[in-house]
Amino acid sequence: MTGQLFFPDSLSEQIFATVAPYNDRPGKRDTSNASDGIARQAGPQSQAALREVEDAYQALMIVAKKPG
């Protein structure tokens, strides 16, 4: 299986502004979930359910498969 999950734009903006090496990049973040065709097609349910722990985030991803 290959899949993707997406982080809320607010978290992505915070990371790009404050966390190296992302904040070392020239220019601003150029792709939001709304402008990402894959994220749009996947829909809002593909956004990660996040929990902040110490110096990290935990993401919950539930994978379901149809029988057959």
C-alpha positions in Angstrom: 0.0 0.0 0.0 1.1 3.5 -0.7 -0.6 6.4 0.9 -0.3 9.9 2.1 -1.6 11.9 5.0 -1.7 15.6 5.3 -1.1 18.0 8.2 -3.3 20.9 8.9 -2.1 24.0 7.1 -1.7 25.9 10.4 0.8 23.3 11.6 2.6 23.3 8.2 2.9 27.1 8.4 4.3 27.0 11.9 6.9 24.4 10.9 8.0 26.2 7.8 8.3 29.4 9.8 10.2 28.1 12.9 11.8 24.7 12.3 15.1 24.1 10.5 15.8 23.2 7.8 12.3 24.3 6.6 12.7 27.9 7.8 16.1 28.1 5.9 14.4 27.8 2.5 14.1 30.9 0.4 10.6 32.2 -0.1 7.4 31.0 1.6 5.6 27.7 1.6 4.1 27.4 -1.9 1.5 24.6 -1.5 -1.5 24.6 0.9 -3.9 21.7 1.2 -6.5 23.6 -0.7 -4.1 24.1 -3.7 -2.8 20.5 -3.6 -4.7 18.4 -6.1 -3.9 15.1 -4.2 -5.0 16.6 -0.8 -8.2 18.0 -2.4 -9.0 14.6 -4.0 -8.3 12.8 -0.7 -10.6 15.1 1.2 -10.5 16.5 4.7 -10.6 13.0 6.3 -7.1 12.5 5.0 -5.7 15.1 7.4 -3.7 13.6 10.3 -5.2 13.4 13.7 -2.4 14.9 15.7 -1.3 15.0 19.3 1.7 17.0 20.5 4.0 15.1 22.8 7.2 16.7 24.2 9.3 17.7 21.2 7.3 15.9 18.6 3.8 15.2 17.1 2.1 11.8 16.9 -0.1 11.2 14.0 -2.9 8.7 13.9 -3.7 7.0 10.6 -6.5 4.5 10.3 -6.3 2.2 7.2 -9.3 0.2 6.2 -9.6 -2.4 3.4 -12.7 -3.6 1.8 -13.1 -7.4 2.0 -12.3 -9.3 -1.2 
